[in-house]
């Protein structure tokens, strides 16, 4: 990957990541009050933990891309309410995003190791951050109705929030 391509890819992927913020926030904020412990199965993450995992993972991926290396995933519970998760994300996200936006093409084209499993140019991990977020947001959206919540529109209307033309 050339440095020029890596820089253009970074810009494209950061825009794609930014375009998911509204939908992700809506899904997290659609969690009913007091339902944070809900999980559909024994191996599933509780809803509140999953909500924080979604946003903390994005920050971790961005910080790792900026550092040129992946360290351990941060431990911790995170905020105790859906609104707290979204507020934390809105506070932490701009600085992490800016670090990646400021990287040179050479830094973005440099190969980064992901725990020995695979090695990719740093810029490619922005896409993995986005796919990871969308995957877990889908999980959380599937929790909403059984938790007593409503599924918001994500890419179009839902049964609970129909698309308005």
N, C-alpha and C positions, 0 to 999 in steps of 0.2 A: 504494500500500500504506500503510495507516495504521500509526502507530507501535505501537499496541496489537496489531494483527495481526502485525506484524513480530516483536514480542517473543514472542508465542505460537508463531509459526512457528519462531523460533530455538530455543525450548525443545523443541519437537517434533523438529526436525532434529538437535539435539545428542543427544537420546535415541536417535534412529535411528543416528547416527554411532557412539555408544557401543555399540550393540547389535552392531556388526560387528567390534569389537576382538577378541573371542575367536576367531571364525572366521579372521580375517586372521592372527592370531598362529599359529594351528594350521597354516595353509597354509605360512607362512614357516618355521616350525620343522620342517615335514615334509621340507624340502629335505635330501637326503643330504649327509653330510660330504664336502667336497672337490668338490662338483658345481656350485659357484657360477659357473663359467665356461660352463656348458651354455647353449646357445641353439639353438632348433629351426631357425633359418634365418639367412641372412646379415644381414637387416635387423632381426632380433629383438634385444632387449636380453639380455645375459647374466642368468642367474637371480639372482645376488647383486645386480646393479645394479637389476634389476626389483624385488626385494624392498625395497631401500632407497628406490627411487622411490615405491613405494606409501605408505610411512609418511612420508617426507619431504614428499610432495605434500600429505598431509593437514595436516601442520603448517604448510606454506606457505599453504594455503588459509585455515586458521584465523587465522594471523598477518596475512594480507592483509585478511580481513574485519575484524579488530580495528583495523587501521591505516586502513581505509577506502580502500585503494589497493593495486594489485598492482605489485610490483617484480619484478626478475628472479628466476628460480628459482635457489635456492642451488646452487652448484657443489660438487663433491666426491664422493669415492668412498663415504663412509659406512663403517660397520663391516664387517669382513671375514668375519663368520660370520652365519648366520641368527639365532642366539641374541643376537649383538651388535646386530643390527638391531632385534629385539624389545625388548631392554633399552634401546636408545637411544630408541625410540618411547615406551616406558613412562616414561622420564625426561622427555622433552620434551613429551609430550601434555598432561599436566594443566595446565601453565601456559598453553599456547596455548588450550586449551579454556576455561579460566577467563577469559581476556581477552575471549573472545566472549560468555561467559555474563554478563559485567559490562556489556556495551554497553547503552545506552539504546534504547528503541523508536525514537527519532528517528535514532540512528546506524544502526540495523538497517534502517530504511526508506529511508535515503539511497541514491541511485544511485551505483553503483561501476562504473567502466569496466574492461573486460577487454581491454586492449591494442588498443582500437579495434574489436574484433570484435563486442562486444555490451555493453550496459549493463543492469544489473539491480540491484534492491535488495540491499544487502549480505547480508541474511539468506538470499537465494536461493543464494548461493555455498556455503552449508553443504551444500545438497543436491548441488551439483556436486562438492564434495569427496567426498561419500559415493559418488556414482555413479562417479566416477573411481577411487576405491579398489576398489570392487567389480569394475569392469571389469578392472583390472590384476591383482587377486587371481585372477580367472578365468583370465587368461593364465598366471599362475604355477602355478595348480593343474593346468593342462594340460601344464606342463613336468614335473611330478613323476614320473609313471610312466616317461617316456623317460629321466629322470635316474636311475632306479633307486629312486625313492621310492614312497611310498604316499599316496593321496589321502585326507585326513581327511574326516569328515563336515563339511558346511558348513551347509546348511539342513535336512539330513536325512542319512540314511545314504549311504555310498558303497560301492563294491564292496570297498574295502579296510577300511572302518570302518562296518559295517552298523549301522543304527539299532536300538537296543535299546528294547523296549517295557517 
